[in-house]
């Protein structure tokens, strides 16, 4: 996984690029009609229900736009919210509040939707030992925030990107001439380049599970698109040799049953690619 320093750098890059994209050479709507010295106050109003996420990120945005802005928080990341709740007040230059408004709302609406969906999946697994994982199926340029939202919702992060973990999927294995070749070449590559990266290998059937188990150094096996019966068989075959992860066909109706097959993790792209933004507004008060 990436370091905390790398993660914070990613967040700063998101903010910098979003402000560049949205503000350009100036928020001319505000510059045209609001005096530079005008002070204002606004509230973050919830018009939905779920798990709020992005409060800490909003503070980072306000600080980047204008360090003089002050935020008074009433509801923190990870807490349940309902229609009419006020998450925070922000006070400062009116122009600064308006400049930050859209980035704050866009980010918090999406992050809250992801946290809400994640919490629902986590709750469905209550009583099992299975953890919920995200994937790389994220919005380009916004991955750090979306993975942060998964954590806020109670899930765990998979690899952050292509560089912090080895994941040999079906195409890698096929292009490499088979699973064993792919694993052996990977271990040679890591040794040659003095890298310590965990190796995950995808299996499409029970025969591939058996082949993977003949190789040492695999951290986790991705049991991809298996039915429940074969998932149970795969877990039995793998035993304690390495960790297990189910993926494919994961939804609210199936996730509990996959967990009951005994897998350590269940990964779902739906956490980040299939959510409806939470309805939030920033209103002057």
C-alpha positions, -999 to 999 in steps of 0.1 A, spaced: 0 0 0 11 36 -5 25 56 24 5 83 42 28 109 27 20 96 -8 -17 96 0 -16 132 12 2 142 -19 -25 126 -40 -51 146 -22 -33 179 -27 -29 171 -64 -67 165 -66 -74 198 -50 -49 217 -72 -61 202 -104 -98 207 -95 -93 243 -87 -73 248 -119 -101 232 -139 -130 250 -122 -116 285 -114 -91 291 -142 -81 328 -142 -108 337 -117 -143 332 -105 -156 361 -125 -192 357 -113 -182 364 -77 -155 389 -87 -181 409 -107 -207 414 -79 -192 407 -45 -167 431 -28 -133 416 -21 -136 425 16 -172 411 20 -174 384 47 -199 355 47 -211 323 64 -225 292 49 -238 258 61 -234 223 46 -270 211 44 -280 174 41 -310 167 18 -306 129 19 -297 101 43 -267 79 47 -231 81 58 -214 115 55 -179 115 41 -155 142 29 -157 166 59 -119 164 64 -114 168 27 -136 199 26 -115 215 53 -84 208 31 -102 225 1 -112 255 22 -76 258 35 -61 256 1 -85 283 -14 -81 306 16 -64 297 49 -83 324 67 -116 305 63 -129 288 95 -149 256 97 -171 247 126 -179 210 125 -211 194 139 -211 160 122 -179 141 115 -169 117 87 -184 83 91 -215 94 110 -251 88 99 -270 118 86 -306 125 76 -325 152 57 -321 186 74 -289 179 92 -262 206 91 -227 191 89 -206 223 93 -205 260 91 -178 278 71 -170 314 77 -147 338 57 -144 359 26 -176 355 6 -156 352 -26 -135 324 -11 -165 304 0 -180 306 -34 -147 296 -51 -145 265 -30 -182 256 -31 -185 234 -61 -154 213 -54 -165 208 -18 -200 197 -29 -189 175 -58 -164 157 -36 -186 153 -5 -216 141 -25 -196 113 -42 -176 104 -11 -207 102 10 -224 80 -16 -194 56 -16 -192 56 22 -230 48 24 -228 19 0 -197 5 17 -213 7 51 -243 -12 37 -220 -40 24 -201 -41 57 -233 -44 77 -244 -73 55 -213 -91 65 -218 -86 103 -209 -117 122 -186 -131 95 -148 -127 93 -149 -114 58 -137 -79 50 -149 -56 21 -124 -44 -4 -126 -17 -31 -109 -20 -65 -92 3 -91 -125 9 -108 -125 45 -96 -130 79 -112 -98 90 -130 -80 117 -110 -102 112 -79 -91 78 -67 -76 89 -34 -108 105 -23 -129 75 -34 -107 50 -15 -107 73 15 -145 72 14 -144 34 14 -124 35 46 -148 60 61 -176 35 53 -159 7 71 -143 -11 42 -106 -17 34 -85 -6 5 -72 -30 -21 -39 -19 -38 -40 18 -46 -26 15 -81 -5 -6 -104 27 2 -86 21 -9 -50 11 -46 -54 14 -73 -80 -19 -86 -93 -17 -114 -120 -50 -115 -136 -62 -137 -165 -46 -116 -192 -13 -115 -174 -13 -152 -170 -23 -159 -206 3 -134 -221 30 -149 -198 23 -184 -210 4 -197 -180 0 -191 -143 32 -208 -132 53 -189 -158 37 -156 -147 44 -163 -110 80 -174 -116 87 -144 -139 72 -121 -113 94 -134 -85 125 -130 -107 114 -95 -116 109 -85 -79 143 -100 -70 161 -83 -98 146 -49 -91 149 -53 -53 111 -47 -48 90 -62 -20 55 -63 -34 27 -87 -24 15 -111 -51 -21 -118 -58 -31 -143 -85 -65 -147 -102 -80 -181 -107 -108 -188 -131 -115 -224 -120 -105 -250 -95 -78 -264 -117 -61 -230 -117 -65 -228 -79 -45 -261 -77 -18 -248 -100 -14 -216 -80 -10 -236 -48 19 -255 -63 38 -222 -63 53 -204 -33 52 -167 -25 15 -160 -34 -1 -137 -8 -37 -140 -19 -57 -159 -45 -85 -140 -63 -114 -164 -67 -130 -147 -96 -166 -153 -108 -170 -186 -90 -204 -199 -79 -210 -205 -42 -203 -242 -44 -170 -239 -61 -160 -210 -39 -164 -233 -9 -143 -259 -26 -116 -233 -34 -115 -221 2 -111 -258 14 -83 -264 -12 -64 -232 -2 -67 -237 35 -41 -217 53 -16 -216 24 -26 -180 15 -55 -155 19 -86 -157 -3 -106 -130 -21 -139 -134 -39 -148 -110 -68 -174 -110 -96 -212 -112 -92 -210 -93 -59 -241 -74 -49 -264 -69 -19 -281 -102 -26 -250 -124 -30 -223 -108 -7 -234 -125 25 -235 -160 9 -200 -155 -6 -187 -145 29 -203 -176 44 -181 -196 19 -152 -186 42 -133 -161 21 -111 -136 38 -120 -107 15 -147 -97 -10 -139 -70 -35 -165 -50 -53 -161 -24 -80 -196 -13 -74 -185 5 -42 -170 32 -64 -184 29 -99 -221 24 -92 -233 49 -67 -258 78 -67 -244 110 -52 -258 121 -18 -278 153 -21 -260 181 -3 -261 219 -5 -239 248 7 -263 276 17 -255 311 28 -267 319 63 
